[in-house]
Amino acid sequence: MSNASFNQFKGNVNTERVQYIADPQLRNIVNVSIALERPLLVKGEPGTGKTLLSHAIAEALGKRLIIWNIKSTTEAIDGCYMYDTVQRLNDSRFGSDDRNVNNIKDYITLGPLGDAFVSEEQVVLLIDEIDKADIEFPNDLLQELDVMEFYIKETKEFIKAKTRPIVIITSNNEKELPDAFLRRCVFHWIEFPSKEFMAEICNLHYPNLKKNLLDQCLKHFYWLRTITKIRKMPSTSELLDWIGVLLKSGISIDELMKGIPFLGVLIKKEKDLEAVLAKAQFPT
Amino acid sequence: MFVEYFYYLKEILPSVSITEYMTLLQALNKGLIHNMMDFYYISRSILCKNEHHYDLYDIAFANFFKDASIKLTDDINQEIWKWLQKNTEVLNFPFSIREFQNVNLEELERRFEQLLKEQNERHDYGNKWIGTQGQSQFGNSGLNTMGIKVAGGVGLRRAVIIAQKRIFKDYRKDIIIGTRQIKVALKRLRKLGDIGKPNELNLDKTIDLTAKNGGDIDLFFEKRKKNNVKLILLMDVGGTMDPYIHQVNLLFSAANHMSHWKDFKYYYFHNCIYDKLYKNAARTPQRAIDFDDFLRKYKNSYRIIIVGDQCMHRSELKNPRGAIYDGATNKKPGIYYIEEIAQHFKNNVVWLNPEPNTVEWMSWTRLVISKIIPTYPFTIEGVEKAMDYLRTNGKNSYTTVQQLKGVPLAFY
C-alpha cells in the first residue's frame, strides 16, 4: 500500500452537486476504512449526513456512487442479481428481438452489489439503512462483503469484484446488527455537530450568510434542542432548510431576534410544536 | 503494551475479538496511526461497534492510560518500536493473517522511521493547535507541566482527557444491549397467513398451468405471506422478580420492537394471576382489566407468554383471598386463574421461568404451575423451545405438563 492511496478523503467537498464537510475524526476514519478495505458502518442521529457522506466521498475521490437502498423486504440476493423468469417465459411464447430465450444470461440483471463488482474502476457502494431489512439480512451478506464475490446459480458463474469497492453502510439503529457482521466493519458514530462546527457547515451551504443572522439562527436552533420533550429533534438538515427559507423570505435580523419564524420547518410533529410553544416566551 | 491493551479492553467490552485486534494491528502496520489522538479514535472505530459502548470504551481507555502516561511521555516511540519487534515474531505463526506474512523487518523499520518523521511534523503542529485553541478547554492540569517534548505524551494526555470527559454517557442504553438474541429466538414463532392483493408470482404453479395450457402463458399470482401471530406477554413484576427485571425488560423490548407480530399486547401481575391484569408495572387499579374481560377480549387465537418465577407462598396459590399484595380481594384461589388461562388458550400458552433450574427448583408452587402450563427456563435455549411449542401448538413437544403427569402433589 503506497502512501498516495490512503489519506485520500480530505473531508471538505464543495461542488455544485455536493456540499459536505466532515469533522476530522470522521475524515480520518473514512481513510482508515479505505486503507484497511473494510466496510465503514456509520450511525448517528437522523439528519447528520450519514447518507450524504458517501456522496461526498464519491465526489471527492471522483468515483462513481452506487446506491443500494434497503427496504423491509430486501434480501441479500436482490443486491447481487435478479433472474427475470416472467420476461423469459413471456419471450418463450411471443419471442423477442433483442433477447435470446436460450441464453439465460439475457434474463439476469445485476443488482447494486453486482454492478459494483463488475465495474472496471473502483466505485463507492452505499448500502443505505441496512437495519430496515430482516434481522438476518446482514449475515447473508458476510461472504459477499468479505471475499467480494457471489455465485449466480442459474448460469453457474462467479461474479468477482474487479476492484474492491469502497463500502459505506448506514444504519438508523432500528435493529441491532449481528456480531459477525460488525466484526468486519469499521464503525463510526457521527456526533451531533458543535455550535462552531455547525457554523462552518452553514457557511459552506450559504456562503453569503451574514454572521449575526447565522448566530441568531444557531442560538434558536440549539435552544430548541435543549427542550427534552421534543420527540423528533431538529437536525442539521432541518436547520439548513430553515435558513434557506429565512433567506428566501428576506426576514430581518430584528424579526429573528423576536421569535422563531417558520417554526414548522424545524419542528415537524404537532406534539413537539406544543412542547416548544409551552416553553417559548415569544410569539412564533 | 498492545496485547495488554487488548485484554484490558476485552475485559470491559466482551464483544472485542481477535479479529478486531488484528484489524487494529493492521491499521498500525499500514501507518494509519500517527499520534495518540488518532489511536484513540481509530482504535475506537475498530474495537467498539456500538455507540452504547463508547462510554465503556472511554472508561477503559482513560483507566488504561491513566497510569501509563508518565511511562509513555518519554518513551511512546520506544514502546511502538518494541511492539513492532515483538509482533514480527508473531508474524511467523502459522495462523497469522495473510497481510502480515509479507512484511519483513526492514520494511517495518523503514515505515517506523517514516512514522517518526511524520509524528514530529504533526507534533509541532499539534502544539500550535493546542496553543491557539486555548488550553482552558482541556483544563490546565498537566498540559504545561508535562512539557511538550514528545508528541505522544501530549497527544496521549489529550486523548485520555477526551476519554475522561465521557461525552457518550447518555448513549449508554444497557437495556437494548442483547435484545438481538432474544429477537432471533422470538422469530421462531411465525405462522404465515395471506395478506393484501395477490401480487406475488408463484413460479412452479405458473409453469404447471402454462404447460397444461399448451404453452400459452398462464401467470399465477398469490397473496403475500405475513406472520399471523398475535402475542400477549404477561409479566410478573416486583418482589422476588426484582433480580430478573433486566431480563424481563430485554424480552419485553425485544418483543415490542419487532414488527413481526400481527398484534402485540402486554399486561403485568404480581406473583400469581388473579382477577385483574394490569396495564402498567406499577399495577394501578385504574389501568387494569378484569380477568373475565381479558378472556372475552382475547380469543384463543392469541398466543400467551407468561414470565414469572412461580415462587410464592402456598396460600397465594391455593387460598381464596390469598393475593396478599393485591388487597386480598380475590374470591377464587390463584390456581383457578392459572387453570382458566390454560383451558382458554389451550396449547397457546407457555411460561418462562428465569429462576435457575437447580435441583431444588421444585418449589411446591413451581411444581403446581408447571404441571398446568408448560414451563421453560428463561434462557435463549428455553425461549427457543417455548417458541417452537407455540408455533406447533404443542405438537411433538415433551413439556413439564407431561413430565409431571401423575406426580402426586399434596395439594390435590
Chai-1 contact restraints between the chains, C-beta under 6 A:
chainA,res_idxA,chainB,res_idxB,connection_type,confidence,min_distance_angstrom,max_distance_angstrom,comment,restraint_id
A,M1,B,K30,contact,1.0,0.0,6.0,A-B,restraint_1
A,Q25,B,Y41,contact,1.0,0.0,6.0,A-B,restraint_2
A,I29,B,S45,contact,1.0,0.0,6.0,A-B,restraint_3
A,V32,B,A27,contact,1.0,0.0,6.0,A-B,restraint_4
A,V32,B,L32,contact,1.0,0.0,6.0,A-B,restraint_5
A,V32,B,I42,contact,1.0,0.0,6.0,A-B,restraint_6
A,A35,B,K30,contact,1.0,0.0,6.0,A-B,restraint_7
A,A35,B,L32,contact,1.0,0.0,6.0,A-B,restraint_8
A,L36,B,Q26,contact,1.0,0.0,6.0,A-B,restraint_9
A,T85,B,L203,contact,1.0,0.0,6.0,A-B,restraint_10
A,L89,B,I217,contact,1.0,0.0,6.0,A-B,restraint_11
A,R93,B,I217,contact,1.0,0.0,6.0,A-B,restraint_12
A,I135,B,K183,contact,1.0,0.0,6.0,A-B,restraint_13
A,E176,B,R180,contact,1.0,0.0,6.0,A-B,restraint_14
A,L182,B,K49,contact,1.0,0.0,6.0,A-B,restraint_15
A,R183,B,S17,contact,1.0,0.0,6.0,A-B,restraint_16
A,R183,B,T19,contact,1.0,0.0,6.0,A-B,restraint_17
A,V186,B,S45,contact,1.0,0.0,6.0,A-B,restraint_18
A,V186,B,I46,contact,1.0,0.0,6.0,A-B,restraint_19
A,F187,B,S45,contact,1.0,0.0,6.0,A-B,restraint_20
A,F187,B,K49,contact,1.0,0.0,6.0,A-B,restraint_21
A,H188,B,S45,contact,1.0,0.0,6.0,A-B,restraint_22
A,W189,B,E51,contact,1.0,0.0,6.0,A-B,restraint_23
